[in-house]
């Protein structure tokens, strides 16, 4: 059985929506006066301004180099083994025996992190014996497709930069 809902009869001013327009303008004026008094703040302008990240924030993993532009990673693959979603892939490479850095056993030939799989847990940073992998404090790691979210070794070093700390693998014994 269908029910008929009776619509209320509106007077002339209600049919012109004058009370609703006046109420909306009153809210706008109230916000404008609060802004002029300094009681409210302007919205943050996102790409130029970013929220400050708290201590302990775990962002995207990245690789770092030392002050002499040398790789810190020794391809131990601990970060690859500890990664819960298996987002890290390392292909170890060897260093030539006649090289200046021949005492170091390995260097990564390929180092890839799939940022679409990464869960930002920070376990890769904790397990790294050479402090070669660090988590960024930036939360805006974006890409237009999945291929852009696959960070290779060059992209990871570009994001990570240089870390001013001593490196164990280059030290003379």
BELHUHU-V21631 format. One record per residue. NEAR is the number of other ideal C-beta (glycine too) atoms within 12 Angstrom. D_CENTER is the distance of its C-alpha to the mean C-alpha in Angstrom with 2 decimals. Layout:
near: <NEAR & NEAR>
d_center: <D_CENTER & D_CENTER>
This chain:
near: <3 & 4 & 5 & 6 & 6 & 6 & 7 & 8 & 8 & 13 & 11 & 10 & 12 & 15 & 12 & 12 & 15 & 15 & 16 & 15 & 14 & 15 & 13 & 14 & 15 & 14 & 14 & 14 & 14 & 16 & 16 & 14 & 14 & 15 & 15 & 11 & 11 & 9 & 11 & 13 & 11 & 10 & 8 & 11 & 10 & 10 & 9 & 7 & 12 & 15 & 13 & 11 & 15 & 10 & 7 & 10 & 17 & 23 & 25 & 36 & 43 & 39 & 43 & 31 & 31 & 27 & 15 & 15 & 14 & 26 & 33 & 38 & 44 & 33 & 33 & 28 & 25 & 23 & 40 & 30 & 16 & 24 & 30 & 18 & 20 & 18 & 28 & 43 & 27 & 34 & 19 & 21 & 20 & 17 & 23 & 12 & 11 & 7 & 14 & 12 & 23 & 14 & 16 & 30 & 19 & 24 & 32 & 35 & 18 & 22 & 40 & 30 & 39 & 28 & 31 & 20 & 22 & 34 & 21 & 26 & 22 & 24 & 24 & 39 & 32 & 18 & 23 & 36 & 21 & 34 & 27 & 40 & 45 & 32 & 33 & 29 & 22 & 23 & 18 & 18 & 25 & 13 & 16 & 7 & 10 & 12 & 14 & 15 & 21 & 25 & 34 & 26 & 30 & 18 & 24 & 39 & 28 & 16 & 28 & 33 & 19 & 21 & 27 & 13 & 16 & 15 & 28 & 18 & 27 & 26 & 12 & 9 & 7>
d_center: <57.49 & 55.70 & 55.23 & 55.65 & 53.35 & 55.17 & 53.28 & 54.13 & 56.34 & 54.56 & 56.51 & 56.40 & 53.61 & 51.39 & 51.93 & 50.75 & 47.56 & 48.47 & 47.53 & 44.05 & 43.49 & 44.76 & 42.53 & 39.42 & 40.48 & 41.11 & 37.54 & 36.26 & 38.67 & 37.65 & 33.96 & 35.07 & 37.33 & 34.64 & 32.33 & 35.26 & 36.02 & 32.46 & 31.99 & 28.83 & 25.79 & 24.43 & 21.27 & 18.19 & 17.83 & 14.18 & 13.21 & 15.50 & 14.89 & 11.82 & 12.27 & 12.79 & 10.78 & 13.44 & 14.68 & 13.56 & 10.01 & 8.42 & 4.86 & 4.93 & 8.64 & 10.44 & 14.15 & 16.13 & 19.71 & 22.52 & 24.41 & 26.79 & 24.12 & 24.78 & 22.56 & 22.06 & 21.52 & 24.91 & 24.10 & 25.09 & 22.91 & 22.32 & 18.58 & 19.62 & 22.25 & 20.32 & 17.33 & 18.26 & 17.09 & 18.24 & 15.12 & 16.21 & 19.35 & 21.29 & 24.60 & 26.46 & 28.62 & 31.52 & 32.48 & 35.93 & 38.67 & 39.93 & 36.57 & 36.18 & 33.36 & 35.45 & 35.36 & 31.75 & 32.06 & 29.09 & 26.18 & 23.69 & 25.06 & 22.03 & 18.61 & 16.33 & 13.22 & 12.97 & 9.40 & 11.40 & 13.07 & 10.61 & 10.82 & 8.73 & 12.24 & 12.45 & 15.86 & 15.44 & 14.95 & 17.92 & 20.20 & 19.93 & 23.36 & 22.73 & 19.43 & 18.07 & 14.64 & 12.18 & 8.80 & 6.74 & 6.96 & 4.56 & 2.92 & 4.46 & 4.37 & 7.87 & 11.32 & 14.82 & 15.96 & 15.47 & 16.68 & 13.91 & 11.36 & 13.66 & 12.70 & 16.00 & 17.16 & 17.47 & 13.95 & 12.62 & 15.18 & 14.36 & 10.75 & 12.22 & 15.44 & 18.31 & 18.74 & 22.07 & 23.26 & 26.21 & 25.84 & 28.18 & 28.82 & 30.35 & 32.61 & 36.33 & 38.06>
